[in-house]
Amino acid sequence: MTTSPAHIEIDGVPAADPASLAAVLSGYGHFTAMQVRDGRVKGLGLHLDRLDRATRELFGEPLPGGRVRDLLARAVGASGRRDSSARVYVYGDGPRVRVVVTVREAAPDGLGAPQRLTAVDYLRPAAHLKHLGGFGQTYHGDAARRAGFDGALLTTPAGEVAEGAVANIAFWDGTSLVWPTAPHLTGITMALLAPRLPSVHRPVALGELPGFRAAFTANSRTIAPVTAVDGVTYPVDEALMARVLGAYAEVPGEEIDSGDGDGSAG
């Protein structure tokens, strides 16, 4: 029996491709986000690996890096923004895997605004995946901002730090960066920074936070100092932040356009 495609309208206008839109509206999928600078992306290989692993886990299919690069290069080129914020979304649609690329204005370079966070008892489901359907983290993030904070810090029921609502967090003990190991997403920026700076990965309890000297968050858009987690305050360690930004600046960008013209975008 053949199932006819759904009829979908947006603001009263029929969707041009209902089948593609229906897959996107399912809300089941994953994505990666990156900053493009002059057609290059730091950690592009890590982004491609992330997309392939998650596609295999969620849909049982590989996602060739060449296909992603072709689609990404095509979208960036069409946008006219060689400096941009790009996202690659992956959805399952029966036997097909659909890839959606969005290109927007680039995030500003340099250090982000200081962040005041509040701890919440919440962990993302399947936290190792950068998946869609982030209702919980958005809910807690919005609630934190209404309460006068800049964002939420996700923790376990036992009070172990996991990650920010939309970023990884690192604490500085004066010798090493301490990256929490409660269930979290290994962000690309985190993966690029940790090997380039003195780092340890271990559990971090909320009760330990007063013992750290500084903290910062890191995601695809920015690296930003953390000045408070609830009642625990931190100074902005200018030397530390300069060191972190310097380490990130040294990461070479990878060309998104492989130039092989293999036509694998189909």
Residue pairs with C-beta under 8 A, 6 or more apart in sequence:
5 18
5 19
5 22
6 18
6 22
7 14
7 18
8 14
8 15
8 18
8 21
8 22
8 25
9 15
15 21
19 93
20 93
20 98
22 93
23 91
23 92
23 93
23 98
24 89
24 91
24 98
24 100
26 91
26 92
27 132
27 133
28 58
28 91
28 92
28 132
28 133
29 58
29 89
29 90
29 91
29 92
29 131
29 132
30 51
30 54
30 55
30 58
30 89
30 90
30 129
30 130
30 131
30 132
31 87
31 88
31 89
31 90
31 130
31 131
31 132
32 47
32 50
32 51
32 87
32 88
32 130
32 188
32 220
33 85
33 86
33 87
33 130
33 219
33 220
33 221
34 41
34 42
34 43
34 44
34 47
34 85
34 86
34 87
34 88
34 188
34 220
35 41
35 42
35 84
35 85
35 86
35 106
35 107
35 220
35 221
36 76
36 81
36 82
36 83
36 84
36 85
36 86
36 103
36 106
36 256
37 82
37 83
37 106
37 253
38 82
38 83
38 253
39 73
39 76
39 82
39 255
39 256
39 257
40 253
40 254
40 255
40 256
41 47
41 86
41 253
41 254
41 256
42 188
42 192
42 248
42 251
42 252
42 253
42 254
43 188
43 189
43 191
43 192
43 251
43 254
44 69
44 253
44 254
44 255
44 256
45 65
45 254
46 188
46 191
46 192
47 68
47 88
47 188
48 65
48 68
48 69
49 65
50 130
50 188
51 63
51 65
51 68
51 88
51 90
52 62
52 63
52 64
52 65
54 90
54 129
54 130
54 131
55 61
55 62
55 63
55 90
55 97
56 62
56 63
57 129
58 90
58 92
58 129
58 131
59 90
59 92
59 97
61 97
63 90
63 97
63 99
64 264
66 258
66 260
66 262
66 264
67 99
67 264
67 265
67 266
68 88
68 99
69 256
69 257
69 258
70 258
70 262
70 263
70 264
70 265
71 88
71 99
71 101
71 265
72 86
72 88
72 101
72 256
73 256
73 257
73 258
74 101
74 265
75 86
75 101
75 102
75 103
76 82
76 84
76 86
76 103
76 256
77 257
78 103
79 103
81 103
81 104
81 105
81 106
83 106
84 103
84 104
84 105
84 106
85 103
85 104
85 105
85 106
85 107
85 220
85 221
86 101
86 102
86 103
86 104
87 101
87 102
88 99
88 100
88 101
89 99
89 100
89 101
89 102
89 132
90 97
90 98
90 99
90 100
91 97
91 98
91 100
92 98
107 220
107 221
107 222
108 222
110 245
111 222
111 223
111 224
111 225
111 241
111 245
112 217
112 221
112 222
112 223
112 224
112 225
113 150
113 224
114 150
114 224
114 225
114 226
114 227
114 236
115 150
115 151
115 217
115 224
115 225
115 226
115 227
116 148
116 149
116 150
116 226
116 227
116 228
117 144
117 149
117 150
117 151
117 152
117 153
117 164
117 169
117 226
117 228
117 229
117 230
118 144
118 147
118 149
118 152
118 153
118 229
118 230
119 152
119 153
119 155
119 159
119 161
119 206
119 229
119 230
120 140
120 143
120 144
120 152
120 153
120 154
120 155
121 155
121 156
121 157
122 136
122 137
122 140
122 152
122 154
122 155
123 154
123 155
123 156
123 162
123 182
123 183
124 131
124 134
124 136
124 137
124 154
124 163
124 183
124 185
125 131
127 162
127 163
127 183
127 184
127 185
128 183
128 184
128 185
128 186
129 185
130 185
137 152
137 154
137 165
137 166
138 165
140 152
140 154
140 165
141 151
141 152
141 165
141 166
143 152
144 150
144 151
144 152
144 165
145 151
151 164
151 165
151 166
151 167
151 217
152 164
152 165
153 161
153 163
153 164
153 165
153 169
153 229
154 161
154 162
154 163
154 164
154 165
154 184
155 161
155 162
155 182
155 206
156 162
156 182
156 183
158 205
159 205
159 206
159 207
160 180
160 182
160 203
160 204
160 205
160 206
161 169
161 180
161 182
161 204
161 205
161 206
161 209
162 180
162 182
162 183
162 184
163 169
163 180
163 182
163 184
163 185
164 217
164 219
166 219
167 187
167 217
167 218
167 219
167 224
168 179
168 184
168 185
168 186
168 187
168 189
168 190
168 217
168 218
168 219
169 179
169 180
169 215
169 216
169 217
169 218
169 226
170 177
170 178
170 179
170 190
170 193
170 199
170 215
170 216
170 217
170 218
171 177
171 178
171 180
171 204
171 209
171 212
171 214
171 215
172 178
172 212
172 213
172 214
172 215
172 216
172 237
172 240
173 211
173 212
173 213
174 213
175 198
176 198
176 199
176 200
177 193
177 194
177 197
177 198
177 199
177 200
178 199
178 200
178 201
178 202
178 204
178 212
179 190
179 194
179 199
179 200
179 201
179 202
180 201
180 202
180 203
180 204
181 201
181 202
181 203
181 204
182 203
182 204
187 218
187 219
187 220
188 220
189 218
189 219
189 220
189 223
189 248
190 218
192 248
192 251
193 199
193 218
193 244
193 247
193 248
194 201
196 247
196 248
196 250
196 251
197 243
197 244
197 247
206 229
209 229
209 232
210 232
212 234
213 234
213 235
213 237
214 225
214 226
214 234
214 235
214 236
214 237
214 240
215 225
215 226
215 229
215 234
216 223
216 224
216 225
216 226
216 240
216 241
216 244
217 223
217 224
217 226
218 224
218 244
223 241
223 244
223 245
223 248
225 234
225 236
225 237
225 241
226 234
227 233
227 234
227 235
227 236
228 234
